[in-house]
Amino acid sequence: MTLTGTDLKVMSFGLKTTFVLFVICLLNLSSIFVKSIKEIKSHTVMVKSSLKAVNKMVKRKAN
């Protein structure tokens, strides 16, 4: 089997599109990962603040 010029062009085009799609998928995954990290941080902040509020209420009831 011999490759002609058009075969090589089609193959390189296919490789380029595959690479571009791969990069797009990676970018989407990284943005999803960053969003989930930010959500986890905000949840921990919310939990900490609610724990502080609970502690204040407990201290007030103890006094």
PATILUM-222260 format. One record per residue (C-alpha): x, y, z. Coordinates in nm, 2 decimals. Layout:
<nodes>
{node {X; Y; Z}}
...
</nodes>
This chain:
<nodes>
{node {0.00; 0.00; 0.00}}
{node {0.15; 0.33; -0.10}}
{node {0.04; 0.66; 0.04}}
{node {-0.03; 0.95; -0.20}}
{node {-0.02; 1.32; -0.13}}
{node {-0.40; 1.34; -0.07}}
{node {-0.38; 1.04; 0.17}}
{node {-0.12; 1.22; 0.38}}
{node {-0.32; 1.54; 0.37}}
{node {-0.63; 1.37; 0.50}}
{node {-0.43; 1.19; 0.77}}
{node {-0.26; 1.51; 0.89}}
{node {-0.60; 1.68; 0.89}}
{node {-0.75; 1.40; 1.09}}
{node {-0.46; 1.42; 1.34}}
{node {-0.49; 1.79; 1.37}}
{node {-0.87; 1.78; 1.44}}
{node {-0.82; 1.49; 1.69}}
{node {-0.55; 1.70; 1.87}}
{node {-0.78; 2.01; 1.88}}
{node {-1.07; 1.80; 2.02}}
{node {-0.84; 1.65; 2.27}}
{node {-0.71; 1.99; 2.39}}
{node {-1.07; 2.12; 2.41}}
{node {-1.17; 1.82; 2.62}}
{node {-0.87; 1.88; 2.85}}
{node {-0.96; 2.25; 2.89}}
{node {-1.32; 2.15; 2.98}}
{node {-1.20; 1.90; 3.23}}
{node {-0.96; 2.14; 3.39}}
{node {-1.23; 2.41; 3.42}}
{node {-1.47; 2.16; 3.58}}
{node {-1.20; 2.06; 3.82}}
{node {-1.13; 2.42; 3.91}}
{node {-1.50; 2.49; 3.96}}
{node {-1.54; 2.18; 4.19}}
{node {-1.23; 2.30; 4.40}}
{node {-1.39; 2.64; 4.43}}
{node {-1.72; 2.49; 4.54}}
{node {-1.55; 2.27; 4.79}}
{node {-1.37; 2.57; 4.94}}
{node {-1.70; 2.77; 4.96}}
{node {-1.87; 2.48; 5.12}}
{node {-1.59; 2.45; 5.38}}
{node {-1.62; 2.83; 5.45}}
{node {-2.00; 2.79; 5.49}}
{node {-1.95; 2.49; 5.73}}
{node {-1.69; 2.68; 5.93}}
{node {-1.91; 2.99; 5.97}}
{node {-2.21; 2.77; 6.07}}
{node {-2.00; 2.59; 6.32}}
{node {-1.89; 2.92; 6.47}}
{node {-2.26; 3.03; 6.49}}
{node {-2.34; 2.70; 6.67}}
{node {-2.06; 2.75; 6.91}}
{node {-2.17; 3.10; 6.99}}
{node {-2.53; 2.98; 7.05}}
{node {-2.40; 2.70; 7.28}}
{node {-2.18; 2.94; 7.47}}
{node {-2.48; 3.18; 7.52}}
{node {-2.70; 2.90; 7.65}}
{node {-2.42; 2.79; 7.88}}
{node {-2.40; 3.14; 8.03}}
</nodes>
